[in-house]
Amino acid sequence: MKLDMRAFLRDDLRLRVDFSASDQNRGLAPPRVQKPARETQTVLPLPRDPAQTFTGRMDLVQALGERHSQRKWRDEPLRLEEIGFLLWAVQGVRKIVGPGQAFRTVPSAGCRHSFETYVLANACPDLQPGVYRYLPLDHGLVLERAAGPDFFALQHEAVLQQAFVPKAPLVFVWTTVPYRMEWRYLETAYRVIAMDAGHVCQNLYLAVQAVGCGTCAVGAFHQTALDSFLGVDGEEEFALYLAPVGKV
Ligand SMILES: Cc1cc2nc3c(=O)[nH]c(=O)nc-3n(C[C@H](O)[C@H](O)[C@H](O)COP(=O)(O)O)c2cc1C
C-alpha cells in the first residue's frame, strides 16, 4: 500500500500549497457554472417547480431510515416530471449569486460545483434513448448523443458488466470538471471534489424514494470506456460516479 496516497485525504495538505498562485488570486475570471449547450443543441425544458410538485410525497425521517441500495427495477416508466425532480434534487439551482457562482440543492466547497450531470435514457417514454446532459441554470436537458445499435453493449462494458446499470430505465452519471475547483483550491481541489460527490448521490438516494424509485451508487467503472461513452475528453472533464434509477 502506498501510504503517501493518504495525504490526499488530509487537510494539512493545505499548509503546503501556495494559494497566492491560484488562478483566482491571480485575477483570472471564474470558470463557467455549467458547460454551455452547443449551438446545434436544443434545450428540452423540464417541468417547472419540481419542489412544489413533489412536496409531501415522502417523510424525510422515513426516507433516511429506509434508504438502501437497489439493483432490481420494476417494468414501470419514469415520467419527465419525475426525471426533472430528480435532476433538481441532485444539482438544481437555488440562487444565482454572480458570474461563476450559483447555490444549488447540494453544498459544494467554496460553491465551486465541479460536476456535470448526464443521464442515460435507456427506457423512458418521454426521452428518445441516448445520452443527455442537465443544464442546471436552464433546468433543461440537451441530447448529447442519440443511442445507436451498440448503446447497451458499450454501456455494459463501461460499467464493468454490472448488468443492473444498463437494465435501469435511467442512469445518472456525474463527471467532474476539475478546473472549476482548481481555480481556487489548486492541489487541494481533489479532496473536496470527492467530498462533494457524496452529497450529490445521497440527495439522489433520498429523492428517489419520493417517486417510488430506487438507486445504487456505483464507483467502479472503466474510466476511458465511460468517458468515451459520454463523449468527454477524459482530462478536462471525466466520469466520477454513477447511479442507475428505476421504479422499485
Ligand atoms: C462510493 C461508493 C461506491 C459504490 N460502488 C458500487 C459499485 O460499483 N457497485 C455496486 O453494486 N454497489 C456499489 N456501491 C453500493 C454499496 O455496495 C452499498 O452502498 C453498500 O453495500 C451498503 O448498502 P446500502 O447502500 O443498501 O446501505 C457503492 C457505494 C458507494 C458509497
PDBQT file of the ligand as one rigid body, heavy atoms in Angstrom, charges set to zero:
ROOT
HETATM    1  C1  LIG A 301     -18.625   5.300  -3.175  1.00  0.00    +0.000 C 
HETATM    2  C2  LIG A 301     -19.488   4.078  -3.402  1.00  0.00    +0.000 A 
HETATM    3  C3  LIG A 301     -19.206   3.232  -4.457  1.00  0.00    +0.000 A 
HETATM    4  C4  LIG A 301     -20.031   2.122  -4.702  1.00  0.00    +0.000 A 
HETATM    5  N1  LIG A 301     -19.798   1.343  -5.790  1.00  0.00    +0.000 NA
HETATM    6  C5  LIG A 301     -20.617   0.311  -6.070  1.00  0.00    +0.000 A 
HETATM    7  C6  LIG A 301     -20.430  -0.453  -7.244  1.00  0.00    +0.000 A 
HETATM    8  O1  LIG A 301     -19.562  -0.191  -8.080  1.00  0.00    +0.000 OA
HETATM    9  N2  LIG A 301     -21.303  -1.486  -7.464  1.00  0.00    +0.000 N 
HETATM   10  C7  LIG A 301     -22.307  -1.801  -6.597  1.00  0.00    +0.000 A 
HETATM   11  O2  LIG A 301     -23.058  -2.750  -6.869  1.00  0.00    +0.000 OA
HETATM   12  N3  LIG A 301     -22.507  -1.086  -5.472  1.00  0.00    +0.000 NA
HETATM   13  C8  LIG A 301     -21.693  -0.031  -5.177  1.00  0.00    +0.000 A 
HETATM   14  N4  LIG A 301     -21.916   0.729  -4.061  1.00  0.00    +0.000 N 
HETATM   15  C9  LIG A 301     -23.059   0.440  -3.188  1.00  0.00    +0.000 C 
HETATM   16  C10 LIG A 301     -22.593  -0.226  -1.890  1.00  0.00    +0.000 C 
HETATM   17  O3  LIG A 301     -22.273  -1.568  -2.161  1.00  0.00    +0.000 OA
HETATM   18  C11 LIG A 301     -23.707  -0.131  -0.837  1.00  0.00    +0.000 C 
HETATM   19  O4  LIG A 301     -23.937   1.230  -0.514  1.00  0.00    +0.000 OA
HETATM   20  C12 LIG A 301     -23.305  -0.888   0.423  1.00  0.00    +0.000 C 
HETATM   21  O5  LIG A 301     -23.268  -2.276   0.189  1.00  0.00    +0.000 OA
HETATM   22  C13 LIG A 301     -24.254  -0.634   1.579  1.00  0.00    +0.000 C 
HETATM   23  O6  LIG A 301     -25.575  -0.960   1.210  1.00  0.00    +0.000 OA
HETATM   24  P1  LIG A 301     -26.766   0.111   1.358  1.00  0.00    +0.000 P 
HETATM   25  O7  LIG A 301     -26.449   1.249   0.418  1.00  0.00    +0.000 OA
HETATM   26  O8  LIG A 301     -28.002  -0.635   0.932  1.00  0.00    +0.000 OA
HETATM   27  O9  LIG A 301     -26.786   0.574   2.771  1.00  0.00    +0.000 OA
HETATM   28  C14 LIG A 301     -21.121   1.840  -3.828  1.00  0.00    +0.000 A 
HETATM   29  C15 LIG A 301     -21.387   2.715  -2.768  1.00  0.00    +0.000 A 
HETATM   30  C16 LIG A 301     -20.610   3.838  -2.562  1.00  0.00    +0.000 A 
HETATM   31  C17 LIG A 301     -20.968   4.794  -1.458  1.00  0.00    +0.000 C 
ENDROOT
TORSDOF 0
